[in-house]
Amino acid sequence: MRTTTEPETIGELIADCADLPEQLHACASAPAAPKAAASWTVDERCHAQVAELDVYV
Protein backbone atom coordinates (compact mmCIF):
# COMPACT_ATOMS: atom_id res chain seq x y z
CA MET A 1 0.00 0.00 0.00
CA ARG A 2 1.30 3.42 -0.96
CA THR A 3 0.51 6.26 1.42
CA THR A 4 2.17 9.05 -0.53
CA THR A 5 0.02 9.13 -3.68
CA GLU A 6 -3.52 8.38 -4.73
CA PRO A 7 -4.12 5.24 -6.80
CA GLU A 8 -4.23 6.00 -10.50
CA THR A 9 -5.95 2.82 -11.68
CA ILE A 10 -8.65 0.55 -10.34
CA GLY A 11 -6.02 -2.18 -9.98
CA GLU A 12 -3.92 0.03 -7.71
CA LEU A 13 -6.99 0.87 -5.64
CA ILE A 14 -7.87 -2.80 -5.21
CA ALA A 15 -4.29 -3.62 -4.26
CA ASP A 16 -4.27 -0.81 -1.70
CA CYS A 17 -7.52 -2.04 -0.18
CA ALA A 18 -6.21 -5.61 0.00
CA ASP A 19 -3.30 -4.33 2.09
CA LEU A 20 -5.55 -2.93 4.84
CA PRO A 21 -4.97 -4.48 8.28
CA GLU A 22 -7.33 -7.31 9.26
CA GLN A 23 -8.69 -5.25 12.18
CA LEU A 24 -10.23 -2.84 9.68
CA HIS A 25 -11.78 -5.64 7.65
CA ALA A 26 -13.61 -6.93 10.74
CA CYS A 27 -15.48 -3.63 11.11
CA ALA A 28 -16.87 -3.85 7.60
CA SER A 29 -17.99 -7.47 7.90
CA ALA A 30 -20.78 -6.74 10.39
CA PRO A 31 -22.89 -3.92 8.98
CA ALA A 32 -25.34 -2.24 11.31
CA ALA A 33 -29.00 -3.00 10.80
CA PRO A 34 -30.77 -0.22 8.92
CA LYS A 35 -33.04 1.99 10.98
CA ALA A 36 -36.69 2.17 10.13
CA ALA A 37 -37.74 5.43 8.56
CA ALA A 38 -39.74 7.73 10.75
CA SER A 39 -43.40 7.83 9.82
CA TRP A 40 -44.87 11.07 8.55
CA THR A 41 -48.14 12.50 7.43
CA VAL A 42 -49.07 15.46 5.28
CA ASP A 43 -50.50 18.18 7.47
CA GLU A 44 -52.17 21.41 6.42
CA ARG A 45 -48.88 23.34 6.51
CA CYS A 46 -47.20 20.87 4.13
CA HIS A 47 -50.20 20.84 1.84
CA ALA A 48 -50.29 24.65 1.73
CA GLN A 49 -46.73 24.71 0.39
CA VAL A 50 -47.75 22.84 -2.76
CA ALA A 51 -51.42 23.76 -3.02
CA GLU A 52 -50.84 26.16 -5.92
CA LEU A 53 -48.11 24.10 -7.60
CA ASP A 54 -50.20 23.49 -10.74
CA VAL A 55 -50.18 27.24 -11.38
CA TYR A 56 -46.38 27.23 -11.70
CA VAL A 57 -46.09 24.11 -13.81
RADAUR-V218929 format. One record per pair of residues at least 4 apart in sequence whose ideal C-beta (glycine too) atoms are under 7 Angstrom apart, sorted by the first residue. I is the first residue (numbers start at 1). J is the second residue. If there is no record, write none. Layout:
BEGIN
i=[I	I]
j=[J	J]
END
This chain:
BEGIN
i=[1	1	2	7	7	7	8	10	11	12	13	14	15	20	20	22	25	42	42	44	47	53]
j=[16	19	16	12	13	16	12	14	15	16	17	18	19	24	25	26	29	46	47	48	51	57]
END
